[in-house]
Amino acid sequence: MLTDDATAISDGAGPAEKLVRFSGPERIATMVRAGFKPTQAKRKLAGGSPAIHSGMVNGSPAMIAAFDDRVVGVVVLEVHGDKISAVRGIASPAHLVRLTEEWCRREHDDPLIESW
């Protein structure tokens, strides 16, 4: 599903709080799996157990983690052809203000995962 030259960037919210970059499909897949693995520490950072929704962010497919009326994280996929060329992760509350405002203004479909 990932291109051979795929890249991933995360804002490093949580313990790292610094920009984190990954490259290569195997490393990215490993990091995405780890990022989506629910843990008590992640639930504590999110303030509870968020639901995971599919959506579009800036014209790209995305997975949106929301708890109550607050977006707590988003993973945006850049797609070229039929493969993912980049993965962008955002979890810093300061970076999610506008997305949360937009989230509250719109209706959304049922979550893909009700409680993470």
C-alpha positions in Angstrom: 0.0 0.0 0.0 3.0 2.3 0.5 5.3 3.5 -2.3 9.0 2.5 -2.1 10.0 6.1 -1.3 7.2 6.8 1.2 7.8 9.2 4.0 6.0 9.8 7.3 6.1 12.9 9.6 4.6 13.3 13.0 4.4 16.4 15.2 5.6 14.2 18.1 2.9 15.3 20.4 3.0 13.5 23.8 6.3 12.4 25.3 8.6 13.4 22.3 7.1 16.8 21.5 9.4 17.1 18.5 9.1 16.5 14.8 9.6 12.8 14.0 10.4 11.6 10.4 10.4 8.1 9.1 11.0 6.7 5.6 10.6 3.4 3.9 7.4 1.3 3.8 8.3 -1.3 6.4 9.4 1.3 9.0 6.3 3.5 8.3 4.0 0.5 8.6 5.6 -0.5 11.9 5.3 3.0 13.3 1.6 3.4 12.1 0.7 0.0 13.8 2.4 1.2 17.0 0.7 4.5 16.8 -2.8 3.0 16.5 -2.3 0.4 19.2 -4.5 1.6 22.1 -2.8 1.9 25.5 -3.7 3.4 28.8 -0.9 6.1 28.4 -2.4 7.2 25.0 -5.9 7.3 26.5 -4.6 9.4 29.3 -3.0 11.9 26.8 -6.3 12.0 24.9 -8.4 12.5 28.0 -10.3 9.3 27.5 -11.1 6.7 24.8 -11.5 8.5 21.4 -13.5 7.2 18.5 -11.8 6.8 15.2 -13.5 8.3 12.1 -12.6 8.3 8.4 -12.7 11.7 6.7 -11.0 14.2 4.4 -8.4 16.7 5.6 -7.1 19.3 3.2 -8.4 17.2 0.3 -6.7 14.0 1.5 -8.1 10.9 3.1 -7.6 10.8 6.9 -8.3 8.9 10.1 -9.5 11.3 12.7 -9.5 10.5 16.5 -12.1 12.4 18.3 -13.2 12.4 22.0 -16.3 14.3 22.9 -16.3 17.4 20.6 -12.5 17.5 20.4 -10.1 16.1 17.8 -7.2 14.5 19.6 -5.3 13.3 16.6 -5.3 12.9 12.9 -3.4 10.8 10.3 -3.5 12.2 6.8 -2.6 10.0 3.8 -1.1 11.5 0.6 -2.1 9.2 -2.2 -0.4 9.0 -5.6 -1.9 6.6 -8.1 -3.1 3.7 -6.0 -0.4 3.9 -3.3 0.2 6.0 -0.2 3.3 8.2 -0.7 3.2 10.1 2.6 1.7 9.8 6.1 1.3 12.9 8.2 0.4 12.5 11.9 -0.8 15.4 14.1 -1.6 15.1 17.8 -0.5 18.4 19.3 -3.5 20.2 20.7 -2.1 23.5 19.4 -2.0 22.1 15.9 -5.5 20.7 16.1 -7.5 23.9 17.0 -8.8 24.6 13.5 -9.6 21.0 12.8 -11.5 20.7 16.0 -13.5 23.9 15.2 -14.4 22.4 11.8 -15.2 19.1 13.4 -17.7 20.7 15.7 -19.4 22.6 12.8 -20.1 19.5 10.6 -22.0 16.2 10.9 -19.9 13.1 10.7 -20.5 9.5 9.9 -20.5 6.7 12.4 -17.0 6.0 13.7 -14.9 3.1 12.2 -13.9 2.3 15.8 -16.3 3.4 18.5 -13.9 3.4 21.4 -10.2 3.1 21.0 
